[in-house]
Amino acid sequence: FVLTYGSLVTQLLRDIEDVDAVNAQLEKMGYNIGLRLIDEFLAKSGINACQDFRDTCEVIAKVGLRMFLGVSGEVVMWNK
């Protein structure tokens, strides 16, 4: 069962009919997806605690993106 983001939003609008309620539902869904991703990332990666924000960015770019999307990223201008 494949559902694109646009069709998900459209269906929520049809079901709920209140834009603010739909936005709240989408925010809740995104938050829960983020929690699950972080939980899985921490469980599978075996990384140590990050020391600072830049370290966190590097780990996400190099380990997290590869783990979930099969690509790696490069952190540039992380503090701008």
N, CA, C, O and CB atoms as a CASP TS submission, in Angstrom:
PFRMAT TS
TARGET T0000
AUTHOR 0000-0000-0000
METHOD Language model
MODEL 1
PARENT N/A
ATOM      1  N   PHE     1       0.852  -1.189   0.000  1.00  0.00           N
ATOM      2  CA  PHE     1       0.000   0.000   0.000  1.00  0.00           C
ATOM      3  C   PHE     1       0.879   1.227   0.000  1.00  0.00           C
ATOM      4  O   PHE     1       1.553   1.518   0.989  1.00  0.00           O
ATOM      5  CB  PHE     1      -0.959   0.012   1.219  1.00  0.00           C
ATOM      6  N   VAL     2       0.877   1.938  -1.089  1.00  0.00           N
ATOM      7  CA  VAL     2       1.718   3.116  -1.247  1.00  0.00           C
ATOM      8  C   VAL     2       0.828   4.360  -1.178  1.00  0.00           C
ATOM      9  O   VAL     2      -0.217   4.438  -1.823  1.00  0.00           O
ATOM     10  CB  VAL     2       2.515   3.064  -2.596  1.00  0.00           C
ATOM     11  N   LEU     3       1.271   5.316  -0.385  1.00  0.00           N
ATOM     12  CA  LEU     3       0.510   6.549  -0.226  1.00  0.00           C
ATOM     13  C   LEU     3       1.473   7.716  -0.317  1.00  0.00           C
ATOM     14  O   LEU     3       2.426   7.802   0.458  1.00  0.00           O
ATOM     15  CB  LEU     3      -0.269   6.569   1.125  1.00  0.00           C
ATOM     16  N   THR     4       1.232   8.608  -1.251  1.00  0.00           N
ATOM     17  CA  THR     4       2.101   9.772  -1.362  1.00  0.00           C
ATOM     18  C   THR     4       1.654  10.826  -0.363  1.00  0.00           C
ATOM     19  O   THR     4       0.526  10.794   0.131  1.00  0.00           O
ATOM     20  CB  THR     4       2.090  10.341  -2.804  1.00  0.00           C
ATOM     21  N   TYR     5       2.547  11.756  -0.072  1.00  0.00           N
ATOM     22  CA  TYR     5       2.235  12.800   0.899  1.00  0.00           C
ATOM     23  C   TYR     5       1.034  13.626   0.450  1.00  0.00           C
ATOM     24  O   TYR     5       0.167  13.958   1.258  1.00  0.00           O
ATOM     25  CB  TYR     5       3.448  13.709   1.113  1.00  0.00           C
ATOM     26  N   GLY     6       0.984  13.951  -0.822  1.00  0.00           N
ATOM     27  CA  GLY     6      -0.125  14.749  -1.343  1.00  0.00           C
ATOM     28  C   GLY     6      -1.463  14.057  -1.184  1.00  0.00           C
ATOM     29  O   GLY     6      -2.451  14.685  -0.803  1.00  0.00           O
ATOM     30  N   SER     7      -1.499  12.763  -1.476  1.00  0.00           N
ATOM     31  CA  SER     7      -2.762  12.040  -1.320  1.00  0.00           C
ATOM     32  C   SER     7      -3.128  11.873   0.152  1.00  0.00           C
ATOM     33  O   SER     7      -4.310  11.836   0.497  1.00  0.00           O
ATOM     34  CB  SER     7      -2.677  10.669  -1.997  1.00  0.00           C
ATOM     35  N   LEU     8      -2.136  11.774   1.010  1.00  0.00           N
ATOM     36  CA  LEU     8      -2.397  11.713   2.446  1.00  0.00           C
ATOM     37  C   LEU     8      -3.038  13.011   2.930  1.00  0.00           C
ATOM     38  O   LEU     8      -4.034  12.986   3.654  1.00  0.00           O
ATOM     39  CB  LEU     8      -1.095  11.438   3.221  1.00  0.00           C
ATOM     40  N   VAL     9      -2.467  14.136   2.529  1.00  0.00           N
ATOM     41  CA  VAL     9      -3.007  15.442   2.921  1.00  0.00           C
ATOM     42  C   VAL     9      -4.417  15.611   2.363  1.00  0.00           C
ATOM     43  O   VAL     9      -5.313  16.075   3.068  1.00  0.00           O
ATOM     44  CB  VAL     9      -2.087  16.590   2.425  1.00  0.00           C
ATOM     45  N   THR    10      -4.615  15.239   1.109  1.00  0.00           N
ATOM     46  CA  THR    10      -5.936  15.353   0.489  1.00  0.00           C
ATOM     47  C   THR    10      -6.967  14.527   1.244  1.00  0.00           C
ATOM     48  O   THR    10      -8.074  14.998   1.502  1.00  0.00           O
ATOM     49  CB  THR    10      -5.881  14.910  -0.975  1.00  0.00           C
ATOM     50  N   GLN    11      -6.611  13.308   1.596  1.00  0.00           N
ATOM     51  CA  GLN    11      -7.546  12.452   2.320  1.00  0.00           C
ATOM     52  C   GLN    11      -7.853  13.006   3.701  1.00  0.00           C
ATOM     53  O   GLN    11      -9.002  12.972   4.142  1.00  0.00           O
ATOM     54  CB  GLN    11      -6.988  11.042   2.439  1.00  0.00           C
ATOM     55  N   LEU    12      -6.836  13.518   4.390  1.00  0.00           N
ATOM     56  CA  LEU    12      -7.073  14.128   5.698  1.00  0.00           C
ATOM     57  C   LEU    12      -8.011  15.325   5.586  1.00  0.00           C
ATOM     58  O   LEU    12      -8.898  15.497   6.422  1.00  0.00           O
ATOM     59  CB  LEU    12      -5.750  14.557   6.333  1.00  0.00           C
ATOM     60  N   LEU    13      -7.821  16.152   4.561  1.00  0.00           N
ATOM     61  CA  LEU    13      -8.700  17.306   4.357  1.00  0.00           C
ATOM     62  C   LEU    13     -10.135  16.873   4.086  1.00  0.00           C
ATOM     63  O   LEU    13     -11.076  17.512   4.557  1.00  0.00           O
ATOM     64  CB  LEU    13      -8.189  18.163   3.200  1.00  0.00           C
ATOM     65  N   ARG    14     -10.306  15.795   3.332  1.00  0.00           N
ATOM     66  CA  ARG    14     -11.659  15.286   3.071  1.00  0.00           C
ATOM     67  C   ARG    14     -12.295  14.749   4.347  1.00  0.00           C
ATOM     68  O   ARG    14     -13.483  14.954   4.594  1.00  0.00           O
ATOM     69  CB  ARG    14     -11.624  14.185   1.997  1.00  0.00           C
ATOM     70  N   ASP    15     -11.491  14.057   5.159  1.00  0.00           N
ATOM     71  CA  ASP    15     -12.029  13.444   6.377  1.00  0.00           C
ATOM     72  C   ASP    15     -12.296  14.460   7.481  1.00  0.00           C
ATOM     73  O   ASP    15     -13.323  14.390   8.157  1.00  0.00           O
ATOM     74  CB  ASP    15     -11.075  12.388   6.886  1.00  0.00           C
ATOM     75  N   ILE    16     -11.384  15.397   7.663  1.00  0.00           N
ATOM     76  CA  ILE    16     -11.464  16.310   8.806  1.00  0.00           C
ATOM     77  C   ILE    16     -12.119  17.645   8.435  1.00  0.00           C
ATOM     78  O   ILE    16     -12.883  18.199   9.226  1.00  0.00           O
ATOM     79  CB  ILE    16     -10.068  16.561   9.369  1.00  0.00           C
ATOM     80  N   GLU    17     -11.829  18.154   7.256  1.00  0.00           N
ATOM     81  CA  GLU    17     -12.393  19.395   6.721  1.00  0.00           C
ATOM     82  C   GLU    17     -12.006  20.658   7.495  1.00  0.00           C
ATOM     83  O   GLU    17     -12.597  21.714   7.270  1.00  0.00           O
ATOM     84  CB  GLU    17     -13.877  19.284   6.693  1.00  0.00           C
ATOM     85  N   ASP    18     -11.052  20.575   8.378  1.00  0.00           N
ATOM     86  CA  ASP    18     -10.576  21.749   9.112  1.00  0.00           C
ATOM     87  C   ASP    18      -9.062  21.815   8.934  1.00  0.00           C
ATOM     88  O   ASP    18      -8.333  20.935   9.394  1.00  0.00           O
ATOM     89  CB  ASP    18     -10.975  21.682  10.643  1.00  0.00           C
ATOM     90  N   VAL    19      -8.598  22.869   8.261  1.00  0.00           N
ATOM     91  CA  VAL    19      -7.184  22.987   7.914  1.00  0.00           C
ATOM     92  C   VAL    19      -6.301  22.969   9.159  1.00  0.00           C
ATOM     93  O   VAL    19      -5.261  22.311   9.158  1.00  0.00           O
ATOM     94  CB  VAL    19      -6.940  24.269   7.120  1.00  0.00           C
ATOM     95  N   ASP    20      -6.686  23.667  10.208  1.00  0.00           N
ATOM     96  CA  ASP    20      -5.879  23.690  11.429  1.00  0.00           C
ATOM     97  C   ASP    20      -5.789  22.308  12.060  1.00  0.00           C
ATOM     98  O   ASP    20      -4.732  21.924  12.559  1.00  0.00           O
ATOM     99  CB  ASP    20      -6.461  24.683  12.433  1.00  0.00           C
ATOM    100  N   ALA    21      -6.880  21.563  12.044  1.00  0.00           N
ATOM    101  CA  ALA    21      -6.877  20.204  12.599  1.00  0.00           C
ATOM    102  C   ALA    21      -6.006  19.275  11.752  1.00  0.00           C
ATOM    103  O   ALA    21      -5.309  18.412  12.285  1.00  0.00           O
ATOM    104  CB  ALA    21      -8.317  19.651  12.685  1.00  0.00           C
ATOM    105  N   VAL    22      -6.050  19.458  10.427  1.00  0.00           N
ATOM    106  CA  VAL    22      -5.204  18.657   9.533  1.00  0.00           C
ATOM    107  C   VAL    22      -3.737  18.961   9.800  1.00  0.00           C
ATOM    108  O   VAL    22      -2.922  18.043   9.896  1.00  0.00           O
ATOM    109  CB  VAL    22      -5.549  18.933   8.046  1.00  0.00           C
ATOM    110  N   ASN    23      -3.391  20.236   9.922  1.00  0.00           N
ATOM    111  CA  ASN    23      -2.004  20.602  10.229  1.00  0.00           C
ATOM    112  C   ASN    23      -1.555  20.012  11.551  1.00  0.00           C
ATOM    113  O   ASN    23      -0.422  19.544  11.666  1.00  0.00           O
ATOM    114  CB  ASN    23      -1.846  22.118  10.260  1.00  0.00           C
ATOM    115  N   ALA    24      -2.421  20.028  12.547  1.00  0.00           N
ATOM    116  CA  ALA    24      -2.078  19.433  13.842  1.00  0.00           C
ATOM    117  C   ALA    24      -1.854  17.933  13.702  1.00  0.00           C
ATOM    118  O   ALA    24      -0.926  17.385  14.297  1.00  0.00           O
ATOM    119  CB  ALA    24      -3.186  19.709  14.876  1.00  0.00           C
ATOM    120  N   GLN    25      -2.693  17.271  12.924  1.00  0.00           N
ATOM    121  CA  GLN    25      -2.545  15.824  12.700  1.00  0.00           C
ATOM    122  C   GLN    25      -1.247  15.521  11.959  1.00  0.00           C
ATOM    123  O   GLN    25      -0.543  14.575  12.311  1.00  0.00           O
ATOM    124  CB  GLN    25      -3.750  15.271  11.905  1.00  0.00           C
ATOM    125  N   LEU    26      -0.920  16.314  10.937  1.00  0.00           N
ATOM    126  CA  LEU    26       0.321  16.104  10.187  1.00  0.00           C
ATOM    127  C   LEU    26       1.542  16.331  11.076  1.00  0.00           C
ATOM    128  O   LEU    26       2.527  15.600  10.974  1.00  0.00           O
ATOM    129  CB  LEU    26       0.376  17.040   8.967  1.00  0.00           C
ATOM    130  N   GLU    27       1.484  17.333  11.942  1.00  0.00           N
ATOM    131  CA  GLU    27       2.586  17.583  12.865  1.00  0.00           C
ATOM    132  C   GLU    27       2.764  16.414  13.829  1.00  0.00           C
ATOM    133  O   GLU    27       3.890  15.997  14.101  1.00  0.00           O
ATOM    134  CB  GLU    27       2.346  18.881  13.646  1.00  0.00           C
ATOM    135  N   LYS    28       1.676  15.894  14.337  1.00  0.00           N
ATOM    136  CA  LYS    28       1.727  14.748  15.255  1.00  0.00           C
ATOM    137  C   LYS    28       2.313  13.518  14.549  1.00  0.00           C
ATOM    138  O   LYS    28       3.134  12.800  15.119  1.00  0.00           O
ATOM    139  CB  LYS    28       0.310  14.429  15.804  1.00  0.00           C
ATOM    140  N   MET    29       1.884  13.287  13.312  1.00  0.00           N
ATOM    141  CA  MET    29       2.399  12.150  12.547  1.00  0.00           C
ATOM    142  C   MET    29       3.900  12.305  12.298  1.00  0.00           C
ATOM    143  O   MET    29       4.659  11.348  12.450  1.00  0.00           O
ATOM    144  CB  MET    29       1.645  12.014  11.207  1.00  0.00           C
ATOM    145  N   GLY    30       4.326  13.509  11.914  1.00  0.00           N
ATOM    146  CA  GLY    30       5.742  13.754  11.669  1.00  0.00           C
ATOM    147  C   GLY    30       6.581  13.569  12.914  1.00  0.00           C
ATOM    148  O   GLY    30       7.676  13.009  12.857  1.00  0.00           O
ATOM    149  N   TYR    31       6.069  14.039  14.038  1.00  0.00           N
ATOM    150  CA  TYR    31       6.773  13.881  15.309  1.00  0.00           C
ATOM    151  C   TYR    31       6.950  12.404  15.641  1.00  0.00           C
ATOM    152  O   TYR    31       8.039  11.980  16.028  1.00  0.00           O
ATOM    153  CB  TYR    31       6.013  14.594  16.440  1.00  0.00           C
ATOM    154  N   ASN    32       5.892  11.625  15.492  1.00  0.00           N
ATOM    155  CA  ASN    32       5.962  10.198  15.806  1.00  0.00           C
ATOM    156  C   ASN    32       6.899   9.450  14.857  1.00  0.00           C
ATOM    157  O   ASN    32       7.623   8.550  15.285  1.00  0.00           O
ATOM    158  CB  ASN    32       4.569   9.581  15.748  1.00  0.00           C
ATOM    159  N   ILE    33       6.892   9.811  13.589  1.00  0.00           N
ATOM    160  CA  ILE    33       7.819   9.197  12.637  1.00  0.00           C
ATOM    161  C   ILE    33       9.251   9.532  13.024  1.00  0.00           C
ATOM    162  O   ILE    33      10.126   8.666  12.979  1.00  0.00           O
ATOM    163  CB  ILE    33       7.523   9.672  11.194  1.00  0.00           C
ATOM    164  N   GLY    34       9.497  10.784  13.406  1.00  0.00           N
ATOM    165  CA  GLY    34      10.833  11.194  13.835  1.00  0.00           C
ATOM    166  C   GLY    34      11.309  10.416  15.047  1.00  0.00           C
ATOM    167  O   GLY    34      12.465   9.996  15.104  1.00  0.00           O
ATOM    168  N   LEU    35      10.423  10.220  16.020  1.00  0.00           N
ATOM    169  CA  LEU    35      10.791   9.440  17.201  1.00  0.00           C
ATOM    170  C   LEU    35      11.180   8.014  16.835  1.00  0.00           C
ATOM    171  O   LEU    35      12.155   7.472  17.356  1.00  0.00           O
ATOM    172  CB  LEU    35       9.641   9.421  18.199  1.00  0.00           C
ATOM    173  N   ARG    36      10.416   7.416  15.940  1.00  0.00           N
ATOM    174  CA  ARG    36      10.725   6.037  15.529  1.00  0.00           C
ATOM    175  C   ARG    36      12.051   5.955  14.778  1.00  0.00           C
ATOM    176  O   ARG    36      12.826   5.017  14.966  1.00  0.00           O
ATOM    177  CB  ARG    36       9.600   5.481  14.651  1.00  0.00           C
ATOM    178  N   LEU    37      12.304   6.951  13.922  1.00  0.00           N
ATOM    179  CA  LEU    37      13.572   6.966  13.196  1.00  0.00           C
ATOM    180  C   LEU    37      14.757   7.092  14.154  1.00  0.00           C
ATOM    181  O   LEU    37      15.750   6.378  14.017  1.00  0.00           O
ATOM    182  CB  LEU    37      13.591   8.115  12.183  1.00  0.00           C
ATOM    183  N   ILE    38      14.649   7.998  15.116  1.00  0.00           N
ATOM    184  CA  ILE    38      15.734   8.183  16.084  1.00  0.00           C
ATOM    185  C   ILE    38      15.930   6.940  16.915  1.00  0.00           C
ATOM    186  O   ILE    38      17.065   6.536  17.167  1.00  0.00           O
ATOM    187  CB  ILE    38      15.455   9.375  16.991  1.00  0.00           C
ATOM    188  N   ASP    39      14.833   6.322  17.351  1.00  0.00           N
ATOM    189  CA  ASP    39      14.928   5.102  18.155  1.00  0.00           C
ATOM    190  C   ASP    39      15.637   3.996  17.372  1.00  0.00           C
ATOM    191  O   ASP    39      16.526   3.331  17.903  1.00  0.00           O
ATOM    192  CB  ASP    39      13.524   4.633  18.594  1.00  0.00           C
ATOM    193  N   GLU    40      15.247   3.799  16.114  1.00  0.00           N
ATOM    194  CA  GLU    40      15.882   2.778  15.290  1.00  0.00           C
ATOM    195  C   GLU    40      17.345   3.119  15.008  1.00  0.00           C
ATOM    196  O   GLU    40      18.209   2.243  15.047  1.00  0.00           O
ATOM    197  CB  GLU    40      15.121   2.613  13.976  1.00  0.00           C
ATOM    198  N   PHE    41      17.618   4.380  14.729  1.00  0.00           N
ATOM    199  CA  PHE    41      18.982   4.825  14.475  1.00  0.00           C
ATOM    200  C   PHE    41      19.886   4.528  15.662  1.00  0.00           C
ATOM    201  O   PHE    41      20.973   3.976  15.493  1.00  0.00           O
ATOM    202  CB  PHE    41      19.004   6.315  14.158  1.00  0.00           C
ATOM    203  N   LEU    42      19.445   4.890  16.855  1.00  0.00           N
ATOM    204  CA  LEU    42      20.259   4.666  18.046  1.00  0.00           C
ATOM    205  C   LEU    42      20.419   3.177  18.346  1.00  0.00           C
ATOM    206  O   LEU    42      21.475   2.748  18.810  1.00  0.00           O
ATOM    207  CB  LEU    42      19.641   5.374  19.246  1.00  0.00           C
ATOM    208  N   ALA    43      19.384   2.392  18.084  1.00  0.00           N
ATOM    209  CA  ALA    43      19.449   0.956  18.349  1.00  0.00           C
ATOM    210  C   ALA    43      20.391   0.236  17.387  1.00  0.00           C
ATOM    211  O   ALA    43      21.099  -0.687  17.791  1.00  0.00           O
ATOM    212  CB  ALA    43      18.061   0.347  18.257  1.00  0.00           C
ATOM    213  N   LYS    44      20.406   0.644  16.135  1.00  0.00           N
ATOM    214  CA  LYS    44      21.182  -0.074  15.117  1.00  0.00           C
ATOM    215  C   LYS    44      22.584   0.470  14.881  1.00  0.00           C
ATOM    216  O   LYS    44      23.470  -0.274  14.460  1.00  0.00           O
ATOM    217  CB  LYS    44      20.443  -0.050  13.833  1.00  0.00           C
ATOM    218  N   SER    45      22.799   1.751  15.143  1.00  0.00           N
ATOM    219  CA  SER    45      24.074   2.349  14.756  1.00  0.00           C
ATOM    220  C   SER    45      25.201   2.054  15.734  1.00  0.00           C
ATOM    221  O   SER    45      26.355   1.932  15.322  1.00  0.00           O
ATOM    222  CB  SER    45      23.914   3.830  14.621  1.00  0.00           C
ATOM    223  N   GLY    46      24.894   1.938  17.010  1.00  0.00           N
ATOM    224  CA  GLY    46      25.920   1.674  18.004  1.00  0.00           C
ATOM    225  C   GLY    46      26.892   2.826  18.198  1.00  0.00           C
ATOM    226  O   GLY    46      28.022   2.606  18.634  1.00  0.00           O
ATOM    227  N   ILE    47      26.483   4.042  17.886  1.00  0.00           N
ATOM    228  CA  ILE    47      27.370   5.189  18.033  1.00  0.00           C
ATOM    229  C   ILE    47      27.425   5.647  19.484  1.00  0.00           C
ATOM    230  O   ILE    47      26.515   5.381  20.271  1.00  0.00           O
ATOM    231  CB  ILE    47      26.915   6.339  17.132  1.00  0.00           C
ATOM    232  N   ASN    48      28.485   6.326  19.816  1.00  0.00           N
ATOM    233  CA  ASN    48      28.616   6.925  21.144  1.00  0.00           C
ATOM    234  C   ASN    48      27.907   8.270  21.155  1.00  0.00           C
ATOM    235  O   ASN    48      27.511   8.778  20.106  1.00  0.00           O
ATOM    236  CB  ASN    48      30.112   7.087  21.541  1.00  0.00           C
ATOM    237  N   ALA    49      27.748   8.838  22.325  1.00  0.00           N
ATOM    238  CA  ALA    49      27.089  10.137  22.454  1.00  0.00           C
ATOM    239  C   ALA    49      27.879  11.201  21.700  1.00  0.00           C
ATOM    240  O   ALA    49      29.109  11.217  21.731  1.00  0.00           O
ATOM    241  CB  ALA    49      26.939  10.529  23.942  1.00  0.00           C
ATOM    242  N   CYS    50      27.167  12.072  21.035  1.00  0.00           N
ATOM    243  CA  CYS    50      27.799  13.176  20.318  1.00  0.00           C
ATOM    244  C   CYS    50      28.246  14.238  21.324  1.00  0.00           C
ATOM    245  O   CYS    50      27.597  14.448  22.349  1.00  0.00           O
ATOM    246  CB  CYS    50      26.824  13.786  19.263  1.00  0.00           C
ATOM    247  N   GLN    51      29.352  14.898  21.021  1.00  0.00           N
ATOM    248  CA  GLN    51      29.914  15.883  21.936  1.00  0.00           C
ATOM    249  C   GLN    51      29.327  17.277  21.744  1.00  0.00           C
ATOM    250  O   GLN    51      29.234  18.047  22.699  1.00  0.00           O
ATOM    251  CB  GLN    51      31.404  15.939  21.766  1.00  0.00           C
ATOM    252  N   ASP    52      28.929  17.606  20.514  1.00  0.00           N
ATOM    253  CA  ASP    52      28.379  18.928  20.241  1.00  0.00           C
ATOM    254  C   ASP    52      27.467  18.849  19.020  1.00  0.00           C
ATOM    255  O   ASP    52      27.295  17.783  18.430  1.00  0.00           O
ATOM    256  CB  ASP    52      29.513  19.969  20.017  1.00  0.00           C
ATOM    257  N   PHE    53      26.888  19.982  18.651  1.00  0.00           N
ATOM    258  CA  PHE    53      25.942  20.013  17.541  1.00  0.00           C
ATOM    259  C   PHE    53      26.598  19.628  16.220  1.00  0.00           C
ATOM    260  O   PHE    53      25.996  18.927  15.407  1.00  0.00           O
ATOM    261  CB  PHE    53      25.322  21.390  17.425  1.00  0.00           C
ATOM    262  N   ARG    54      27.822  20.081  16.004  1.00  0.00           N
ATOM    263  CA  ARG    54      28.516  19.731  14.759  1.00  0.00           C
ATOM    264  C   ARG    54      28.741  18.225  14.664  1.00  0.00           C
ATOM    265  O   ARG    54      28.561  17.639  13.596  1.00  0.00           O
ATOM    266  CB  ARG    54      29.861  20.472  14.667  1.00  0.00           C
ATOM    267  N   ASP    55      29.126  17.604  15.754  1.00  0.00           N
ATOM    268  CA  ASP    55      29.308  16.154  15.797  1.00  0.00           C
ATOM    269  C   ASP    55      27.995  15.448  15.465  1.00  0.00           C
ATOM    270  O   ASP    55      27.986  14.458  14.733  1.00  0.00           O
ATOM    271  CB  ASP    55      29.822  15.711  17.186  1.00  0.00           C
ATOM    272  N   THR    56      26.898  15.953  16.001  1.00  0.00           N
ATOM    273  CA  THR    56      25.583  15.390  15.721  1.00  0.00           C
ATOM    274  C   THR    56      25.261  15.482  14.231  1.00  0.00           C
ATOM    275  O   THR    56      24.775  14.520  13.636  1.00  0.00           O
ATOM    276  CB  THR    56      24.506  16.110  16.543  1.00  0.00           C
ATOM    277  N   CYS    57      25.534  16.636  13.637  1.00  0.00           N
ATOM    278  CA  CYS    57      25.306  16.823  12.198  1.00  0.00           C
ATOM    279  C   CYS    57      26.123  15.839  11.375  1.00  0.00           C
ATOM    280  O   CYS    57      25.618  15.250  10.420  1.00  0.00           O
ATOM    281  CB  CYS    57      25.649  18.255  11.783  1.00  0.00           C
ATOM    282  N   GLU    58      27.370  15.666  11.743  1.00  0.00           N
ATOM    283  CA  GLU    58      28.255  14.746  11.017  1.00  0.00           C
ATOM    284  C   GLU    58      27.742  13.306  11.087  1.00  0.00           C
ATOM    285  O   GLU    58      27.740  12.594  10.082  1.00  0.00           O
ATOM    286  CB  GLU    58      29.683  14.820  11.584  1.00  0.00           C
ATOM    287  N   VAL    59      27.313  12.886  12.258  1.00  0.00           N
ATOM    288  CA  VAL    59      26.826  11.514  12.433  1.00  0.00           C
ATOM    289  C   VAL    59      25.560  11.296  11.611  1.00  0.00           C
ATOM    290  O   VAL    59      25.411  10.261  10.961  1.00  0.00           O
ATOM    291  CB  VAL    59      26.554  11.215  13.927  1.00  0.00           C
ATOM    292  N   ILE    60      24.663  12.252  11.636  1.00  0.00           N
ATOM    293  CA  ILE    60      23.431  12.126  10.857  1.00  0.00           C
ATOM    294  C   ILE    60      23.749  12.071   9.369  1.00  0.00           C
ATOM    295  O   ILE    60      23.188  11.251   8.643  1.00  0.00           O
ATOM    296  CB  ILE    60      22.475  13.297  11.157  1.00  0.00           C
ATOM    297  N   ALA    61      24.658  12.952   8.906  1.00  0.00           N
ATOM    298  CA  ALA    61      25.005  12.999   7.488  1.00  0.00           C
ATOM    299  C   ALA    61      25.709  11.734   7.025  1.00  0.00           C
ATOM    300  O   ALA    61      25.438  11.237   5.932  1.00  0.00           O
ATOM    301  CB  ALA    61      25.880  14.198   7.208  1.00  0.00           C
ATOM    302  N   LYS    62      26.600  11.216   7.838  1.00  0.00           N
ATOM    303  CA  LYS    62      27.417  10.077   7.408  1.00  0.00           C
ATOM    304  C   LYS    62      26.775   8.718   7.718  1.00  0.00           C
ATOM    305  O   LYS    62      26.879   7.790   6.917  1.00  0.00           O
ATOM    306  CB  LYS    62      28.775  10.151   8.068  1.00  0.00           C
ATOM    307  N   VAL    63      26.119   8.598   8.862  1.00  0.00           N
ATOM    308  CA  VAL    63      25.568   7.315   9.285  1.00  0.00           C
ATOM    309  C   VAL    63      24.060   7.241   9.043  1.00  0.00           C
ATOM    310  O   VAL    63      23.569   6.289   8.436  1.00  0.00           O
ATOM    311  CB  VAL    63      25.872   7.075  10.760  1.00  0.00           C
ATOM    312  N   GLY    64      23.336   8.243   9.519  1.00  0.00           N
ATOM    313  CA  GLY    64      21.879   8.217   9.446  1.00  0.00           C
ATOM    314  C   GLY    64      21.337   8.200   8.031  1.00  0.00           C
ATOM    315  O   GLY    64      20.471   7.389   7.703  1.00  0.00           O
ATOM    316  N   LEU    65      21.842   9.092   7.192  1.00  0.00           N
ATOM    317  CA  LEU    65      21.362   9.131   5.810  1.00  0.00           C
ATOM    318  C   LEU    65      21.682   7.846   5.063  1.00  0.00           C
ATOM    319  O   LEU    65      20.872   7.372   4.266  1.00  0.00           O
ATOM    320  CB  LEU    65      21.970  10.314   5.077  1.00  0.00           C
ATOM    321  N   ARG    66      22.848   7.283   5.314  1.00  0.00           N
ATOM    322  CA  ARG    66      23.210   6.022   4.664  1.00  0.00           C
ATOM    323  C   ARG    66      22.318   4.889   5.157  1.00  0.00           C
ATOM    324  O   ARG    66      21.896   4.039   4.373  1.00  0.00           O
ATOM    325  CB  ARG    66      24.688   5.685   4.923  1.00  0.00           C
ATOM    326  N   MET    67      22.036   4.878   6.446  1.00  0.00           N
ATOM    327  CA  MET    67      21.222   3.819   7.033  1.00  0.00           C
ATOM    328  C   MET    67      19.803   3.812   6.459  1.00  0.00           C
ATOM    329  O   MET    67      19.265   2.750   6.146  1.00  0.00           O
ATOM    330  CB  MET    67      21.172   3.978   8.550  1.00  0.00           C
ATOM    331  N   PHE    68      19.206   4.978   6.324  1.00  0.00           N
ATOM    332  CA  PHE    68      17.802   5.037   5.927  1.00  0.00           C
ATOM    333  C   PHE    68      17.579   5.313   4.445  1.00  0.00           C
ATOM    334  O   PHE    68      16.576   4.874   3.883  1.00  0.00           O
ATOM    335  CB  PHE    68      17.111   6.081   6.721  1.00  0.00           C
ATOM    336  N   LEU    69      18.493   6.031   3.806  1.00  0.00           N
ATOM    337  CA  LEU    69      18.275   6.408   2.408  1.00  0.00           C
ATOM    338  C   LEU    69      19.317   5.850   1.445  1.00  0.00           C
ATOM    339  O   LEU    69      19.151   5.943   0.229  1.00  0.00           O
ATOM    340  CB  LEU    69      18.255   7.895   2.293  1.00  0.00           C
ATOM    341  N   GLY    70      20.390   5.272   1.981  1.00  0.00           N
ATOM    342  CA  GLY    70      21.427   4.713   1.121  1.00  0.00           C
ATOM    343  C   GLY    70      22.337   5.755   0.500  1.00  0.00           C
ATOM    344  O   GLY    70      23.018   5.474  -0.487  1.00  0.00           O
ATOM    345  N   VAL    71      22.358   6.943   1.058  1.00  0.00           N
ATOM    346  CA  VAL    71      23.231   8.014   0.566  1.00  0.00           C
ATOM    347  C   VAL    71      23.976   8.596   1.759  1.00  0.00           C
ATOM    348  O   VAL    71      23.590   8.377   2.907  1.00  0.00           O
ATOM    349  CB  VAL    71      22.413   9.128  -0.190  1.00  0.00           C
ATOM    350  N   SER    72      25.037   9.332   1.484  1.00  0.00           N
ATOM    351  CA  SER    72      25.713  10.031   2.575  1.00  0.00           C
ATOM    352  C   SER    72      25.721  11.515   2.250  1.00  0.00           C
ATOM    353  O   SER    72      25.620  11.913   1.090  1.00  0.00           O
ATOM    354  CB  SER    72      27.169   9.494   2.789  1.00  0.00           C
ATOM    355  N   GLY    73      25.838  12.306   3.268  1.00  0.00           N
ATOM    356  CA  GLY    73      25.831  13.747   3.086  1.00  0.00           C
ATOM    357  C   GLY    73      27.122  14.374   3.563  1.00  0.00           C
ATOM    358  O   GLY    73      27.957  13.730   4.198  1.00  0.00           O
ATOM    359  N   GLU    74      27.262  15.625   3.244  1.00  0.00           N
ATOM    360  CA  GLU    74      28.418  16.394   3.691  1.00  0.00           C
ATOM    361  C   GLU    74      27.897  17.612   4.436  1.00  0.00           C
ATOM    362  O   GLU    74      27.035  18.331   3.931  1.00  0.00           O
ATOM    363  CB  GLU    74      29.339  16.810   2.490  1.00  0.00           C
ATOM    364  N   VAL    75      28.411  17.842   5.621  1.00  0.00           N
ATOM    365  CA  VAL    75      27.978  18.973   6.419  1.00  0.00           C
ATOM    366  C   VAL    75      28.829  20.191   6.075  1.00  0.00           C
ATOM    367  O   VAL    75      30.052  20.165   6.212  1.00  0.00           O
ATOM    368  CB  VAL    75      28.065  18.649   7.926  1.00  0.00           C
ATOM    369  N   VAL    76      28.178  21.247   5.634  1.00  0.00           N
ATOM    370  CA  VAL    76      28.839  22.506   5.344  1.00  0.00           C
ATOM    371  C   VAL    76      28.028  23.629   5.972  1.00  0.00           C
ATOM    372  O   VAL    76      26.800  23.567   6.037  1.00  0.00           O
ATOM    373  CB  VAL    76      29.004  22.718   3.812  1.00  0.00           C
ATOM    374  N   MET    77      28.719  24.634   6.423  1.00  0.00           N
ATOM    375  CA  MET    77      28.084  25.811   7.019  1.00  0.00           C
ATOM    376  C   MET    77      27.082  25.429   8.122  1.00  0.00           C
ATOM    377  O   MET    77      25.996  26.002   8.207  1.00  0.00           O
ATOM    378  CB  MET    77      27.375  26.626   5.934  1.00  0.00           C
ATOM    379  N   TRP    78      27.454  24.475   8.946  1.00  0.00           N
ATOM    380  CA  TRP    78      26.551  23.948   9.975  1.00  0.00           C
ATOM    381  C   TRP    78      26.166  24.993  11.011  1.00  0.00           C
ATOM    382  O   TRP    78      25.136  24.847  11.669  1.00  0.00           O
ATOM    383  CB  TRP    78      27.192  22.769  10.667  1.00  0.00           C
ATOM    384  N   ASN    79      26.950  26.022  11.172  1.00  0.00           N
ATOM    385  CA  ASN    79      26.655  27.013  12.208  1.00  0.00           C
ATOM    386  C   ASN    79      26.159  28.340  11.636  1.00  0.00           C
ATOM    387  O   ASN    79      26.187  29.349  12.339  1.00  0.00           O
ATOM    388  CB  ASN    79      27.888  27.257  13.048  1.00  0.00           C
ATOM    389  N   LYS    80      25.719  28.368  10.415  1.00  0.00           N
ATOM    390  CA  LYS    80      25.248  29.620   9.796  1.00  0.00           C
ATOM    391  C   LYS    80      23.766  29.628   9.647  1.00  0.00           C
ATOM    392  O   LYS    80      23.202  30.601   9.146  1.00  0.00           O
ATOM    393  CB  LYS    80      25.886  29.832   8.446  1.00  0.00           C
TER
END
